[in-house]
Amino acid sequence: MPKDMNDIVSIFERRESEARSYCRGMPATFTSASGSEITDDTGKTYIDFLAGCSSLNYGHNDPDMKSALIDHIANDGITHGLDMYTDTKAAFLETFEEKILEPRGLDYKVMMTGPTGTNAVEAAMKLARKVTRRRNIVAFTNGFHGMTMGALSCTGNAGKRAGAGAGPLCGVSRMPFEGAFGEDVDTLAQIEMMLDNPSSGIDAPAAFILEPVQGEGGLNAASTEWMQGIARLAKKHGALLIVDDIQAGCGRTGPFFSFEKMGIEPDLVPLAKSLSGMGLPFAALLVKPEHDIWKPAEHNGTFRGNTHAFVTARVAIEKFWSDDRFEKEIGEKAEMLTGALNDIAALVPGAKLKGRGMMQGVDVGSGDLAGDICARAFEKGLIIETSGAHDEVVKVLAPLTTPKDTLRKGFNILLDAANDVLSAHNKIAAE
Ligand SMILES: Cc1ncc(COP(=O)(O)O)c(C=O)c1O
């Protein structure tokens, strides 16, 4: 056991790859977590406004999920079953069908992919190309879809793309997301023109892939009208519509699916992050039945369908999605969040609110300022991250289950942090 913090830091610096990231801005060693709070090895407790980047929408160690999992393990339930039939997989699928799909009038096959979001995106891209026999995929400015080669080719961020070195990130055409050129530019019309013009140089697309709220790309939230426009263009051009709900789904924007009130029905929906309910690795691709043309094992993988996650995901759905109470609660908390972010925006000239539901933030105009606010918030006991092309958005991703009092405490810390940082910046500017 390391004796002090220096020893702990040194083992990470000595042995862990330079690819590590979140730990650099949050230099603590965490040892336990419950609900919306996480504690480090000095006993300091932090409010968690990062929630495993939306993997912990129901908080840390939900007692019902935890006890169901403990019972499952104590009873020698299956831990690993490849993709064989198990009682836990059946129970998860039945619950997902009964409480998520049927009430929303949705009909999807559930494909168990490898356990990370990026693998569900890979499966979606492969399937779209297989169904349409086309290669080109239309992805959008500021989109983030994962870090494996295919998903990364759809991801916009230059820093993330640099990780592939000179590797081929190909087969994708980039189009402007709604608002990419400012409010007055109709990006839908531009995209339509590019696709309609046989000399635009854009190959007929296999799919459009997009996030209704861009989680990593700055919390740009597409309007219903724009999403419907993209769905219409996909149909018109014989392409599949892939709505990546990995970060925005599972209640993050309010409803279970971020698109479900938009009057669109995507062909393919990658899900991951909070799907397991408890932060366990688990991803799936929802596939319209007519597109489920895979032959057995054509998208294979040893860890498809995490059996422990089937247990916790079932409990999460039963507990939070059996009626509309949770969605209403998310709406109330989202209003509180908007109010708190308005207070912060009022401190920064030109600041703008971004996002939707419990996936909101404030664009403070510079990555340095947003980074300083998050760093100060961390010192004061709040875990929070930035988002956006220049990391210019202070992004709140609190667990959806965060009690209102804890939310208020977190908002106060954030406001204090913003005040501290802005006073320091103003003082420097005045000198
Ligand atoms: C919208 C979206 N798609 C895909 C991914 C990739 O998921 P994972 O990190 O589990 O591979 C992420 C992760 O942040 C995401 O936000």
The ligand as a Tripos MOL2 file, in Angstrom:
@<TRIPOS>MOLECULE
LIG
   16    16     1     0     0
SMALL
NO_CHARGES

@<TRIPOS>ATOM
      1 C1        -22.2370   10.4920  -27.9240 C.3       1 LIG1
      2 C2        -21.1650    9.4970  -27.6150 C.ar      1 LIG1
      3 N1        -20.9780    8.4580  -28.4440 N.ar      1 LIG1
      4 C3        -20.0400    7.5350  -28.2030 C.ar      1 LIG1
      5 C4        -19.2310    7.6110  -27.0940 C.ar      1 LIG1
      6 C5        -18.2020    6.5580  -26.8430 C.3       1 LIG1
      7 O1        -18.5440    5.7860  -25.7400 O.3       1 LIG1
      8 P1        -17.4060    4.9610  -24.9730 P.3       1 LIG1
      9 O2        -16.5200    5.9770  -24.3220 O.co2     1 LIG1
     10 O3        -18.1380    4.1070  -23.9960 O.co2     1 LIG1
     11 O4        -16.6960    4.1720  -26.0050 O.co2     1 LIG1
     12 C6        -19.3810    8.6850  -26.2070 C.ar      1 LIG1
     13 C7        -18.5160    8.8350  -25.0290 C.2       1 LIG1
     14 O5        -18.3660    9.8790  -24.4530 O.2       1 LIG1
     15 C8        -20.3720    9.6530  -26.4780 C.ar      1 LIG1
     16 O6        -20.5640   10.6970  -25.6680 O.3       1 LIG1
@<TRIPOS>BOND
     1     1     2 1
     2     2     3 ar
     3     2    15 ar
     4     3     4 ar
     5     4     5 ar
     6     5     6 1
     7     5    12 ar
     8     6     7 1
     9     7     8 1
    10     8     9 2
    11     8    10 1
    12     8    11 1
    13    12    13 1
    14    12    15 ar
    15    13    14 2
    16    15    16 1
@<TRIPOS>SUBSTRUCTURE
     1 LIG1         1 GROUP 0 **** ****
